[in-house]
């Protein structure tokens, strides 16, 4: 069935709204190993010839560091994600009033911290004085309607409560992108670019410069659901893998609905899409077409066990989830015998 013009418009709009709302052998993420010696011959002037993300299959993307299992976008969450076996650390980046890049999902600090206001209105010192685990409740994420006793990490960031063994108060604050990259020098990382306030490219340039400085090209993928930031970033760091922005992705999704293969693809290395939006998005045909075109398929945000099993059966390359411990249990089962009934009583650890 050929999609109608109204379906095309609806898909484009819904993809964008959903993305901006609450987006071989398995690689192993890790924080050990320390910084590597810079390669004096390193260059980031041209796109990678091969797609490293097509070679990495059945990846466990810890979405915001596992937002239902750990306090999202904190160093604690990312470290715990590594500890439980997640393959990729997914994070969102905004810019502070004094031009620092910080890891936080929302344009405001209200939902996850004890502060209020736009991220762009805070200096780095001000935003790092906040408690980024203030509203976290295990199994529910950041919510404002729980009992005081359920906010188990509230006060760790400010020193009112002792941190868990092996962690510090700073692990429960809003981290910078530089801190996060340095904390996890060997981890696979997904960075989502948020809207650039002035569309000048300076925000994208800072992200590009940071990745180039640390030579993080083959283990980082950068996503943006907005075409302009995606293009501005790619122009300044062509060697770093990127995913298709919304407009382009929607076009390829619609093209995959018919019997013909996808049209020629651009320099991006992955589709990062939801399983459906009005029409099915991630179908066997779409996955097969993407792979034939040399592009990986990463699906967001999947928190139900059976959905994880079904998508993996289609051959998607990665599942993004707020429940990385559950997904790890699914992946531990043989592909031909994955059974969610066995996991009905599974309880994640903090």
C-alpha positions as CSV (number, residue, x, y, z in Angstrom):
1,X,0.0,0.0,0.0
2,X,1.5,3.3,-1.1
3,X,1.5,5.9,1.7
4,X,-0.7,9.0,1.1
5,X,0.7,12.6,1.3
6,X,-1.0,13.0,4.6
7,X,0.7,9.9,5.9
8,X,4.1,11.3,4.8
9,X,3.4,14.6,6.6
10,X,2.1,12.8,9.7
11,X,5.2,10.6,9.8
12,X,7.6,13.5,9.6
13,X,5.8,15.4,12.3
14,X,5.3,12.5,14.6
15,X,8.9,11.4,14.3
16,X,10.2,14.8,15.3
17,X,7.7,15.2,18.2
18,X,8.5,11.8,19.5
19,X,12.2,12.3,19.2
20,X,12.1,15.6,21.1
21,X,9.8,14.2,23.8
22,X,10.6,12.3,26.8
23,X,14.4,8.9,20.5
24,X,29.1,-9.6,14.4
25,X,30.0,-10.1,18.0
26,X,28.7,-7.8,20.7
27,X,31.1,-5.0,21.7
28,X,31.7,-4.5,25.4
29,X,31.6,-1.1,27.0
30,X,34.0,-0.3,29.7
31,X,35.6,2.5,31.8
32,X,39.0,0.9,32.3
33,X,42.1,1.3,30.3
34,X,42.6,5.0,30.8
35,X,43.4,7.6,28.1
36,X,45.3,6.4,25.0
37,X,48.3,8.1,23.5
38,X,47.1,10.4,20.7
39,X,48.0,9.3,17.2
40,X,50.1,12.1,15.7
41,X,48.8,11.2,12.2
42,X,45.2,11.3,13.2
43,X,42.9,13.1,10.8
44,X,39.1,13.7,10.8
45,X,38.8,15.3,7.4
46,X,36.9,12.6,5.5
47,X,34.1,10.2,6.3
48,X,34.9,6.7,7.3
49,X,35.2,4.2,4.4
50,X,33.6,1.4,6.4
51,X,30.6,1.5,8.7
52,X,31.7,0.2,12.1
53,X,28.1,0.2,13.4
54,X,27.0,-2.3,10.8
55,X,29.5,-4.8,12.2
56,X,28.2,-4.4,15.8
57,X,25.1,-6.5,16.3
58,X,22.6,-7.0,19.1
59,X,23.8,-4.0,20.9
60,X,22.3,-3.0,24.3
61,X,22.0,0.8,24.2
62,X,21.5,2.1,27.8
63,X,19.1,5.0,27.0
64,X,20.1,8.0,29.2
65,X,22.1,5.5,31.2
66,X,19.0,3.3,31.9
67,X,16.5,5.8,33.0
68,X,14.1,3.3,34.7
69,X,16.9,1.5,36.5
70,X,19.3,4.3,37.4
71,X,19.1,8.1,37.8
72,X,19.3,9.2,34.2
73,X,22.3,11.0,32.5
74,X,24.5,10.7,35.6
75,X,27.9,9.2,35.9
76,X,26.5,6.8,38.4
77,X,24.0,5.6,35.8
78,X,26.6,5.2,33.1
79,X,29.0,3.3,35.3
80,X,26.2,1.0,36.5
81,X,25.2,0.5,32.9
82,X,28.7,-0.6,32.1
83,X,28.7,-2.9,35.2
84,X,25.6,-4.7,34.2
85,X,26.7,-5.3,30.6
86,X,25.3,-2.5,28.4
87,X,27.2,-2.0,25.2
88,X,26.5,1.6,24.4
89,X,25.9,4.6,26.6
90,X,23.3,6.9,25.2
91,X,23.3,10.6,26.2
92,X,21.9,14.0,25.4
93,X,23.9,17.2,25.3
94,X,22.9,20.9,25.9
95,X,25.0,24.0,26.3
96,X,25.2,26.1,29.5
97,X,25.2,29.9,29.8
98,X,29.0,29.9,29.9
99,X,29.3,27.7,26.9
100,X,30.0,24.3,28.6
101,X,28.5,21.1,27.2
102,X,26.5,19.1,29.8
103,X,24.8,15.8,29.6
104,X,21.1,16.2,30.3
105,X,18.0,15.2,28.3
106,X,15.6,18.2,28.8
107,X,15.9,21.8,27.9
108,X,15.1,22.6,31.5
109,X,16.4,21.1,34.8
110,X,13.0,20.8,36.4
111,X,12.1,17.2,35.7
112,X,15.3,15.5,37.0
113,X,16.9,17.9,39.5
114,X,16.0,20.0,42.5
115,X,16.4,23.2,40.4
116,X,14.2,25.0,38.0
117,X,14.8,26.8,34.7
118,X,16.5,26.4,31.3
119,X,19.8,24.6,31.1
120,X,21.0,27.5,29.0
121,X,20.4,29.9,31.8
122,X,22.7,28.1,34.2
123,X,26.5,28.4,34.4
124,X,28.4,25.1,34.7
125,X,29.0,25.8,38.4
126,X,25.4,26.5,39.0
127,X,24.0,23.4,37.2
128,X,26.6,21.1,38.9
129,X,25.4,22.4,42.3
130,X,22.1,20.7,41.6
131,X,21.0,17.2,42.6
132,X,20.5,15.2,39.3
133,X,19.0,12.2,41.1
134,X,16.5,14.2,43.1
135,X,13.4,12.8,41.5
136,X,14.6,9.3,40.7
137,X,12.6,6.3,41.9
138,X,13.7,2.8,41.0
139,X,11.5,1.3,38.3
140,X,9.7,4.5,37.6
141,X,12.5,6.9,36.6
142,X,12.1,10.7,37.3
143,X,8.7,11.2,38.9
144,X,7.3,13.8,41.2
145,X,4.5,11.8,43.0
146,X,6.4,9.3,45.1
147,X,6.9,9.0,48.8
148,X,10.0,10.7,50.3
149,X,11.4,7.3,51.2
150,X,11.3,6.2,47.6
151,X,13.8,8.8,46.4
152,X,16.7,6.7,47.5
153,X,19.5,8.8,46.0
154,X,18.1,12.2,46.9
155,X,20.7,14.2,48.8
156,X,23.8,12.2,47.6
157,X,24.8,14.9,45.2
158,X,24.7,17.6,47.9
159,X,26.4,15.6,50.6
160,X,23.3,15.2,52.7
161,X,23.5,11.4,52.2
162,X,26.5,9.1,51.7
163,X,27.0,7.8,48.2
164,X,27.0,4.1,47.4
165,X,30.3,2.3,47.8
166,X,32.7,3.1,45.0
167,X,31.0,6.3,44.0
168,X,31.1,10.0,45.0
169,X,28.7,12.9,45.3
170,X,29.8,14.2,41.8
171,X,28.5,11.0,40.2
172,X,25.0,12.2,41.0
173,X,25.3,15.7,39.5
174,X,24.9,16.8,35.9
175,X,28.1,15.8,34.2
176,X,29.9,17.6,31.4
177,X,30.4,15.7,28.1
178,X,34.1,15.9,28.6
179,X,33.9,14.3,32.0
180,X,31.7,11.5,30.6
181,X,34.0,10.8,27.7
182,X,37.1,10.8,29.9
183,X,35.3,8.5,32.5
184,X,34.5,6.0,29.8
185,X,37.4,6.1,27.3
186,X,36.7,2.6,25.9
187,X,32.9,2.7,25.9
188,X,30.8,2.9,22.8
189,X,28.8,6.1,23.1
190,X,25.8,7.6,21.4
191,X,25.5,11.4,21.7
192,X,22.2,13.2,20.8
193,X,22.6,16.8,19.7
194,X,19.9,19.0,21.0
195,X,18.7,22.2,19.1
196,X,21.3,24.8,18.6
197,X,19.8,28.0,20.1
198,X,21.3,30.4,17.5
199,X,21.8,27.9,14.6
200,X,25.3,29.3,14.0
201,X,27.1,25.9,14.3
202,X,29.1,26.9,17.4
203,X,27.4,24.3,19.6
204,X,27.9,21.5,17.0
205,X,31.5,22.7,16.6
206,X,32.2,22.3,20.3
207,X,31.0,18.7,20.2
208,X,33.0,18.1,17.1
209,X,36.1,19.6,18.5
210,X,35.8,17.6,21.7
211,X,35.5,14.3,19.9
212,X,38.3,15.1,17.5
213,X,40.6,16.2,20.4
214,X,40.0,12.8,22.0
215,X,40.1,10.9,18.7
216,X,36.7,9.4,19.4
217,X,35.6,8.6,15.9
218,X,35.0,4.9,15.5
219,X,33.4,4.3,19.0
220,X,31.0,7.3,19.0
221,X,27.9,7.9,17.0
222,X,26.2,11.3,17.0
223,X,22.5,11.7,16.4
224,X,20.2,14.6,15.9
225,X,16.5,14.5,14.9
226,X,16.9,18.0,13.5
227,X,18.4,18.3,10.0
228,X,20.4,21.5,10.6
229,X,22.4,20.5,13.6
230,X,23.1,17.1,12.0
231,X,24.4,18.8,8.9
232,X,26.5,21.4,10.8
233,X,28.1,18.7,13.0
234,X,28.9,16.4,10.0
235,X,30.6,19.2,8.2
236,X,32.9,19.7,11.1
237,X,33.6,16.1,12.0
238,X,33.1,14.0,8.8
239,X,35.0,11.1,10.3
240,X,32.5,10.6,13.2
241,X,29.6,8.3,12.6
242,X,26.1,9.9,12.5
243,X,22.5,8.7,12.2
244,X,20.0,10.0,9.8
245,X,18.1,13.1,10.9
246,X,14.3,13.0,10.9
247,X,13.5,14.4,7.4
248,X,15.9,12.0,5.7
249,X,14.9,9.0,7.9
250,X,11.2,9.5,7.2
251,X,11.9,9.5,3.4
252,X,13.7,6.2,3.6
253,X,11.1,4.6,5.9
254,X,8.4,5.5,3.3
255,X,10.6,4.2,0.5
256,X,10.9,0.9,2.3
257,X,7.2,0.3,2.2
258,X,7.3,-0.8,-1.4
259,X,9.0,-3.7,-3.3
260,X,11.9,-1.6,-4.5
261,X,15.2,-1.2,-2.5
262,X,16.0,2.1,-0.8
263,X,17.4,4.9,-2.9
264,X,21.1,5.7,-2.6
265,X,22.0,6.7,0.9
266,X,24.1,9.5,2.2
267,X,27.1,9.5,4.6
268,X,25.2,8.5,7.7
269,X,25.8,5.1,9.3
270,X,22.6,4.3,11.1
271,X,18.8,4.7,11.2
272,X,17.7,5.5,14.8
273,X,13.9,5.1,14.7
274,X,10.9,3.9,16.8
275,X,9.2,0.6,15.8
276,X,6.1,2.3,14.5
277,X,4.5,5.7,14.2
278,X,1.1,5.6,12.5
279,X,2.6,3.1,10.0
280,X,5.1,0.3,10.8
281,X,8.6,1.6,10.7
282,X,10.9,-1.3,11.7
283,X,9.7,-4.2,9.5
284,X,11.7,-7.1,8.0
285,X,11.7,-5.3,4.7
286,X,13.1,-2.1,6.3
287,X,15.9,-3.9,8.2
288,X,16.8,-5.9,5.1
289,X,16.9,-2.8,2.9
290,X,18.9,-0.8,5.4
291,X,21.5,-3.6,5.7
292,X,21.7,-4.1,1.9
293,X,22.5,-0.4,1.7
294,X,25.2,-0.7,4.4
295,X,23.3,1.1,7.2
296,X,22.7,-0.1,10.7
297,X,19.2,-0.1,12.4
298,X,18.9,1.1,16.0
299,X,15.4,1.1,17.6
300,X,14.2,3.3,20.4
301,X,12.9,3.2,23.2
302,X,12.0,-0.4,24.0
303,X,11.2,-1.3,27.5
304,X,8.9,-4.4,27.2
305,X,10.6,-7.8,27.0
306,X,8.5,-9.2,24.1
307,X,9.2,-6.1,22.0
308,X,12.9,-6.6,22.6
309,X,12.7,-10.3,21.5
310,X,10.6,-9.5,18.4
311,X,12.9,-6.7,17.2
312,X,16.0,-8.8,17.7
313,X,14.4,-11.5,15.6
314,X,14.1,-9.0,12.8
315,X,17.8,-8.6,12.9
316,X,18.0,-5.0,14.2
317,X,21.5,-4.0,15.2
318,X,20.7,-2.3,18.5
319,X,17.8,-1.9,20.9
320,X,17.7,1.4,23.0
321,X,16.2,0.8,26.4
322,X,15.6,2.4,29.8
323,X,16.0,-1.1,31.2
324,X,19.5,-2.3,30.2
325,X,19.5,-5.0,32.8
326,X,16.4,-6.6,31.4
327,X,17.7,-6.4,27.8
328,X,20.9,-8.0,29.0
329,X,18.9,-10.9,30.4
330,X,17.2,-11.3,27.0
331,X,20.5,-11.2,25.1
332,X,22.0,-13.8,27.4
333,X,19.4,-16.3,26.1
334,X,20.1,-18.2,22.8
335,X,18.5,-16.4,19.9
336,X,16.3,-19.4,19.0
337,X,15.1,-19.8,22.6
338,X,14.4,-16.3,23.9
339,X,11.5,-16.5,26.3
340,X,10.1,-13.6,28.3
341,X,8.2,-16.0,30.6
342,X,11.5,-16.9,32.1
343,X,12.1,-13.3,33.0
344,X,8.7,-12.5,34.6
345,X,10.3,-12.4,38.1
346,X,13.5,-10.6,37.1
347,X,14.4,-7.7,39.4
348,X,17.1,-5.3,38.4
349,X,19.8,-4.3,40.8
350,X,20.7,-0.7,41.7
